[in-house]
Amino acid sequence: MTAAQVRTFRQELTHALQSPARTQRMDQEGRPGLIVRQTLMGLGLYGWTVPRMMEIDGTRGTIAAYMLTSAASFALPYYLTRNRPVTTTQTMMTTYGSTRGLLYGLFVRNMVAPDAYSDAAEWGPPLLGSLIGSVAAFRLAEKSGLTLGSAELIGVMGDFGSGFGLGTTHLAELWNGDDRERAAHSLMLGMTGAGLAGGYLLSQREHYTRGDAYVLRMEGILGAQIMMPIAAAIADKKEKSYTVGAMTGGVLGVGIGNWLLKDEDFDFNEGALISCGQIAGGLLAGGLTYLIDTNENFDGLVYHSAIALGSLAGHAFLYHTFKLRR
């Protein structure tokens, strides 16, 4: 090695030692959304649930508890996430856990202590369910490495599981009598768990974007909308026929939707617009039917059929609009 090469090597080594080490930037893209959503949960739910659960009497104590709880719903997430990665997947799953955890807590409460009527017994389990659901969902997203689309898909299937459980309890007449309501809530919780598990398994087999999951949700709902009036017409509008139709259509809608989405990659904006288009189409058809129905017959079969056709038109129009752009 020549003297010039030695000097060059020495200069490069000195520069490298004196340069500050570059640290890899933490992924905190989802942190603002997480903090904002948890703050909204505090303002809209935790703030007034905590005073009731603690059975605080008097306006002064109730208002103070509301304000302190709402402030904590911002401060705690802000403090706990200041030095850790927070992805958009974690934000989405935490929101799912906090909102659906309320429902799961209610199920557990009615399974374990259906006859407890104190404020603490009524509001405590849903609140704890929401908090536990938030933390569990955050940790699951952190450890599992789920994509945003897979996480959204799991949430969608969990919601379908809850809906399917509700339909099953109606068909089994588990709401007729206080002695059967415990079984109803147990069944709904179990069906919700089955839906979440099914969503996870599907996410391991199929590639889903977040927009795809949005579209799948609406296609399941669309299937239920279409099959409800068909089943009701076949069964002469019997009460349970609507439930049978909705459950059958939901399963068909999810199955067909999964097949249709195999070659699609809808982004979030496209999925949201397709969802809104389906809702708007149903509302338009329902509104026009109401205007035409000057005799005010209010035939449920007619209205369900019109809304289903409008929803189908709105969904199909935007689905193919975005599909043709690819």
MIMI-111224 format. One line per field, with one value per residue (C-alpha): residue in one letter; residue number from 1; y, x, z. Coordinates in nm, 4 decimals. Example, Ala and Ser with C-alpha at 12.3 -4.5 7.8 and 13.67 -1.06 7.14 Angstrom:
<tibas>
code (A_S)
pos (1_2)
py (-0.4500_-0.1060)
px (1.2300_1.3670)
pz (0.7800_0.7140)
</tibas>
This chain:
<tibas>
code (M_T_A_A_Q_V_R_T_F_R_Q_E_L_T_H_A_L_Q_S_P_A_R_T_Q_R_M_D_Q_E_G_R_P_G_L_I_V_R_Q_T_L_M_G_L_G_L_Y_G_W_T_V_P_R_M_M_E_I_D_G_T_R_G_T_I_A_A_Y_M_L_T_S_A_A_S_F_A_L_P_Y_Y_L_T_R_N_R_P_V_T_T_T_Q_T_M_M_T_T_Y_G_S_T_R_G_L_L_Y_G_L_F_V_R_N_M_V_A_P_D_A_Y_S_D_A_A_E_W_G_P_P_L_L_G_S_L_I_G_S_V_A_A_F_R_L_A_E_K_S_G_L_T_L_G_S_A_E_L_I_G_V_M_G_D_F_G_S_G_F_G_L_G_T_T_H_L_A_E_L_W_N_G_D_D_R_E_R_A_A_H_S_L_M_L_G_M_T_G_A_G_L_A_G_G_Y_L_L_S_Q_R_E_H_Y_T_R_G_D_A_Y_V_L_R_M_E_G_I_L_G_A_Q_I_M_M_P_I_A_A_A_I_A_D_K_K_E_K_S_Y_T_V_G_A_M_T_G_G_V_L_G_V_G_I_G_N_W_L_L_K_D_E_D_F_D_F_N_E_G_A_L_I_S_C_G_Q_I_A_G_G_L_L_A_G_G_L_T_Y_L_I_D_T_N_E_N_F_D_G_L_V_Y_H_S_A_I_A_L_G_S_L_A_G_H_A_F_L_Y_H_T_F_K_L_R_R)
pos (1_2_3_4_5_6_7_8_9_10_11_12_13_14_15_16_17_18_19_20_21_22_23_24_25_26_27_28_29_30_31_32_33_34_35_36_37_38_39_40_41_42_43_44_45_46_47_48_49_50_51_52_53_54_55_56_57_58_59_60_61_62_63_64_65_66_67_68_69_70_71_72_73_74_75_76_77_78_79_80_81_82_83_84_85_86_87_88_89_90_91_92_93_94_95_96_97_98_99_100_101_102_103_104_105_106_107_108_109_110_111_112_113_114_115_116_117_118_119_120_121_122_123_124_125_126_127_128_129_130_131_132_133_134_135_136_137_138_139_140_141_142_143_144_145_146_147_148_149_150_151_152_153_154_155_156_157_158_159_160_161_162_163_164_165_166_167_168_169_170_171_172_173_174_175_176_177_178_179_180_181_182_183_184_185_186_187_188_189_190_191_192_193_194_195_196_197_198_199_200_201_202_203_204_205_206_207_208_209_210_211_212_213_214_215_216_217_218_219_220_221_222_223_224_225_226_227_228_229_230_231_232_233_234_235_236_237_238_239_240_241_242_243_244_245_246_247_248_249_250_251_252_253_254_255_256_257_258_259_260_261_262_263_264_265_266_267_268_269_270_271_272_273_274_275_276_277_278_279_280_281_282_283_284_285_286_287_288_289_290_291_292_293_294_295_296_297_298_299_300_301_302_303_304_305_306_307_308_309_310_311_312_313_314_315_316_317_318_319_320_321_322_323_324_325_326)
py (0.0000_0.3338_0.6377_0.8080_0.5074_0.4991_0.8656_0.8126_0.5133_0.7093_1.0009_0.7719_0.5909_0.9178_1.0538_0.7359_0.7421_1.1080_1.0878_1.0344_0.6918_0.6962_0.5284_0.3708_0.5802_0.4194_0.3497_0.5648_0.6322_0.5030_0.6841_1.0041_0.8032_0.5764_0.8676_1.0559_0.7523_0.6612_1.0225_1.0070_0.6838_0.8672_1.1634_0.9543_0.6518_0.6125_0.9598_0.8971_0.5219_0.5533_0.7786_0.5402_0.2342_0.3996_0.5091_0.8691_1.0839_1.4539_1.6731_1.7990_1.4559_1.3249_1.6146_1.5960_1.2200_1.2706_1.5338_1.3407_1.0169_1.1919_1.3555_1.0190_0.8680_1.1038_1.1076_0.7318_0.6361_0.9360_0.8414_0.4657_0.4955_0.7752_0.5440_0.2451_0.1673_0.2172_0.1009_0.1741_-0.1927_-0.1533_0.1569_-0.0189_-0.3280_-0.1235_0.0641_-0.2652_-0.4055_-0.1003_-0.0830_-0.4529_-0.5159_-0.3298_-0.5881_-0.8820_-0.7468_-0.7251_-1.0865_-1.2004_-0.9967_-1.1537_-1.4991_-1.4711_-1.2411_-1.1811_-1.0882_-0.8218_-0.4810_-0.2383_0.0306_-0.1288_-0.4684_-0.3249_-0.0843_-0.2422_-0.5484_-0.3549_-0.0948_-0.3603_-0.5469_-0.2347_-0.1697_-0.5332_-0.5511_-0.2404_-0.3736_-0.7282_-0.6097_-0.3730_-0.6504_-0.8999_-0.6628_-0.5978_-0.9633_-1.1222_-0.8953_-0.8853_-0.6589_-0.3868_-0.5803_-0.9025_-0.7208_-0.5532_-0.8887_-1.0471_-0.7649_-0.7985_-1.1713_-1.1173_-0.8830_-1.1387_-1.3957_-1.1680_-1.1164_-1.4879_-1.5543_-1.3015_-1.4698_-1.8141_-1.7015_-1.5615_-1.8857_-2.0873_-1.8510_-1.7947_-1.4456_-1.5789_-1.5916_-1.4659_-1.8202_-1.8611_-1.5301_-1.6648_-1.9263_-1.6561_-1.4433_-1.7482_-1.8486_-1.4992_-1.4796_-1.8217_-1.7339_-1.4097_-1.6049_-1.8451_-1.5498_-1.4020_-1.7390_-1.7851_-1.4402_-1.5210_-1.8488_-1.6758_-1.4039_-1.6724_-1.8209_-1.5134_-1.1750_-0.8932_-0.5205_-0.2979_-0.1930_-0.5582_-0.6215_-0.3233_-0.4591_-0.8085_-0.6651_-0.4902_-0.7965_-1.0032_-0.7394_-0.7236_-1.0991_-1.0684_-0.7817_-0.9806_-1.3086_-1.1582_-1.0690_-1.3897_-1.6065_-1.3971_-1.4335_-1.8109_-1.8457_-1.6048_-1.3323_-1.5363_-1.3586_-1.6070_-1.6205_-1.2806_-1.4109_-1.7286_-1.5238_-1.2794_-1.5558_-1.7566_-1.4492_-1.3356_-1.6657_-1.6624_-1.2993_-1.3591_-1.6720_-1.5087_-1.1913_-1.3825_-1.5471_-1.2165_-1.0458_-1.3012_-1.0863_-0.7458_-0.5048_-0.2227_0.0504_0.2117_0.4953_0.2602_0.0259_0.3150_0.4607_0.1249_0.0896_0.4374_0.3710_0.0621_0.2502_0.5449_0.3156_0.1459_0.4772_0.6161_0.3137_0.3175_0.6889_0.6581_0.3626_0.5668_0.8517_0.6136_0.4411_0.7129_0.4735_0.4168_0.0396_-0.0039_-0.3582_-0.4786_-0.7190_-0.4421_-0.2068_-0.4747_-0.5726_-0.2149_-0.1360_-0.4573_-0.3744_-0.0185_-0.1411_-0.3930_-0.1231_0.1166_-0.1530_-0.2937_0.0486_0.1609_-0.1860_-0.2002_0.1671_0.1074_-0.2315_-0.0806_0.1756_-0.0914)
px (0.0000_0.1443_0.1688_-0.1128_-0.3395_-0.2578_-0.3496_-0.6759_-0.7656_-0.6843_-0.9037_-1.1965_-1.1647_-1.1467_-1.4512_-1.6470_-1.5605_-1.6493_-1.9816_-2.2829_-2.4348_-2.7498_-3.0350_-3.3158_-3.6288_-3.9136_-4.2342_-4.4879_-4.7138_-5.0163_-4.9485_-5.1481_-5.4502_-5.4251_-5.4102_-5.6946_-5.9228_-5.8562_-5.9210_-6.2546_-6.3352_-6.2685_-6.4853_-6.7674_-6.7683_-6.5133_-6.5757_-6.9386_-6.9067_-6.6502_-6.8683_-7.1612_-6.9484_-6.8042_-7.1550_-7.0467_-7.3337_-7.3721_-7.3092_-6.9735_-6.8201_-6.9656_-6.8332_-6.4913_-6.4695_-6.5728_-6.3061_-6.0293_-6.1141_-6.1283_-5.7919_-5.6433_-5.7682_-5.5274_-5.2417_-5.2007_-5.1765_-4.9520_-4.7143_-4.7120_-4.6377_-4.3816_-4.0808_-4.2252_-4.3337_-4.7027_-4.8114_-5.1395_-5.2262_-5.1911_-5.4103_-5.6818_-5.6796_-5.6743_-5.9820_-6.1510_-6.0601_-6.1838_-6.5195_-6.5987_-6.4587_-6.7610_-6.9856_-6.7741_-6.7718_-7.1498_-7.1698_-6.9485_-7.1452_-7.4740_-7.3177_-7.1659_-7.4022_-7.7203_-7.9198_-7.6794_-7.8371_-7.6048_-7.4315_-7.0944_-7.2171_-7.3822_-7.1113_-6.7951_-6.7684_-6.8210_-6.5653_-6.3124_-6.3854_-6.3048_-5.9792_-5.8673_-5.9663_-5.7597_-5.4448_-5.4857_-5.5466_-5.2478_-5.0189_-5.1554_-5.0852_-4.7376_-4.6430_-4.8182_-4.6883_-5.0295_-5.0732_-5.3363_-5.5537_-5.5329_-5.6172_-5.9190_-6.0320_-6.0202_-6.2342_-6.4862_-6.5248_-6.5574_-6.8491_-7.0100_-6.9673_-7.1542_-7.4317_-7.4568_-7.4727_-7.7548_-7.9474_-7.8948_-8.0241_-8.3349_-8.4025_-8.3464_-8.5772_-8.3131_-8.4452_-8.7815_-8.7384_-8.4750_-8.3597_-8.2391_-8.0613_-7.7405_-7.7275_-7.7978_-7.5023_-7.2764_-7.3682_-7.3083_-6.9674_-6.8768_-6.9897_-6.7931_-6.4823_-6.5445_-6.5732_-6.2444_-6.0716_-6.2169_-6.0955_-5.7450_-5.7361_-5.8645_-5.6013_-5.3315_-5.4637_-5.5644_-5.4053_-5.6329_-5.5821_-5.7767_-6.0000_-6.0667_-6.1824_-6.4185_-6.5651_-6.6019_-6.7986_-7.0387_-7.0768_-7.1738_-7.4292_-7.5488_-7.6027_-7.8127_-8.0120_-8.0896_-8.1795_-8.4040_-8.6947_-8.6500_-8.6763_-8.9645_-9.1562_-9.1061_-9.2141_-9.5096_-9.3355_-9.2969_-9.0855_-8.8001_-8.7819_-8.6111_-8.3478_-8.2930_-8.2602_-8.0161_-7.7946_-7.7989_-7.7336_-7.4538_-7.2714_-7.3242_-7.2181_-6.8935_-6.8195_-6.8870_-6.7117_-6.3985_-6.3989_-6.4462_-6.1704_-5.9003_-5.7577_-5.8365_-5.6352_-5.8705_-5.7090_-5.8715_-6.0316_-6.1829_-6.3166_-6.4691_-6.6330_-6.7760_-6.9203_-7.0732_-7.2064_-7.3890_-7.5402_-7.6399_-7.7960_-8.0081_-8.1176_-8.2049_-8.4168_-8.5840_-8.6588_-8.8089_-9.0199_-9.1502_-9.2459_-9.4232_-9.6067_-9.8719_-10.1177_-9.8682_-9.9014_-9.5497_-9.5141_-9.1883_-9.1215_-9.1478_-8.9213_-8.6588_-8.6599_-8.6242_-8.3430_-8.1615_-8.1799_-8.0622_-7.7722_-7.6772_-7.6795_-7.4688_-7.2194_-7.1876_-7.1481_-6.8576_-6.7004_-6.6733_-6.5759_-6.2651_-6.2005_-6.1891_-5.9285_-5.6656)
pz (0.0000_-0.1021_0.1250_-0.0662_-0.0183_0.3528_0.3892_0.1992_0.4158_0.7328_0.6222_0.5393_0.8730_1.0684_0.8858_0.9566_1.3271_1.3657_1.1775_1.4036_1.3725_1.1688_1.3439_1.1510_1.1820_1.3719_1.1811_1.3650_1.0692_1.2567_1.5859_1.5203_1.4088_1.7124_1.9566_1.7878_1.7801_2.1407_2.2392_2.0573_2.2407_2.5656_2.4714_2.3316_2.5605_2.8381_2.9764_3.0641_3.1265_3.4071_3.6287_3.5895_3.6579_3.9700_4.0721_4.1221_4.2448_4.1797_3.8788_4.0034_4.0478_3.7214_3.5139_3.6792_3.6169_3.2543_3.1949_3.3699_3.1891_2.8517_2.9181_3.0142_2.6878_2.5105_2.7604_2.8056_2.4353_2.3729_2.6542_2.5928_2.2195_2.2246_2.1780_1.9961_1.6404_1.5642_1.2199_1.0461_1.0932_1.4695_1.4607_1.2633_1.4834_1.8038_1.6844_1.6055_1.9463_2.1344_1.9541_1.9260_2.2719_2.4069_2.2457_2.3606_2.7148_2.7022_2.5867_2.8743_3.1257_3.0155_3.0222_3.3695_3.5595_3.3585_3.6694_3.8006_3.7508_3.9293_3.7243_3.7927_3.6716_3.3615_3.2464_3.3862_3.1571_2.8305_2.9400_3.0397_2.7172_2.5184_2.7045_2.6886_2.3228_2.2449_2.4088_2.2758_1.9193_1.9342_2.0553_1.8031_1.5155_1.6561_1.6966_1.3986_1.1252_0.9583_0.6598_0.6731_0.4289_0.6300_0.9521_0.7907_0.6527_0.9990_1.1352_0.8522_0.9085_1.2830_1.2181_0.9894_1.2656_1.5073_1.2541_1.1837_1.5571_1.5947_1.3157_1.4676_1.8065_1.6379_1.4522_1.7707_1.9635_2.2290_2.3023_2.4170_2.7931_3.0340_3.1057_2.7453_2.6984_2.8530_2.5781_2.3188_2.4257_2.4522_2.0987_1.9643_2.1299_1.9930_1.6405_1.6571_1.7535_1.4658_1.2282_1.3502_1.3152_0.9679_0.8685_0.9894_0.7956_0.4827_0.5195_0.5176_0.1935_-0.0049_-0.0690_0.0432_0.0340_0.2699_-0.0187_-0.1048_0.2514_0.2312_-0.0918_0.0562_0.3491_0.1149_-0.1070_0.1953_0.2914_-0.0694_-0.0730_0.2418_0.0885_-0.2252_-0.0566_0.2128_-0.0187_-0.2179_0.0930_0.2255_-0.1012_-0.1016_0.2636_0.2355_0.4381_0.7548_1.0146_1.0209_0.6413_0.6391_0.8807_0.6785_0.3613_0.5175_0.6566_0.3336_0.1238_0.3519_0.3106_-0.0669_-0.0902_0.0970_-0.1064_-0.4425_-0.3334_-0.2359_-0.5787_-0.7621_-0.5645_-0.6450_-0.9232_-0.7740_-0.5635_-0.4699_-0.2666_0.0364_-0.1599_-0.4156_-0.1490_0.0438_-0.2669_-0.3722_-0.0219_-0.0372_-0.3866_-0.2657_0.0274_-0.1919_-0.4518_-0.1877_-0.0387_-0.3820_-0.4674_-0.1265_-0.1521_-0.4998_-0.3876_-0.0977_-0.3313_-0.5687_-0.2824_-0.2556_-0.0911_0.1919_0.1780_0.3174_0.1864_0.3411_0.0557_-0.2033_-0.0101_0.0589_-0.3094_-0.4301_-0.1869_-0.2817_-0.6532_-0.5918_-0.3796_-0.6480_-0.9151_-0.7088_-0.6168_-0.9687_-1.1297_-0.9133_-0.8996_-1.2774_-1.3017_-1.0914_-1.2487_-1.5991_-1.4896_-1.4330)
</tibas>
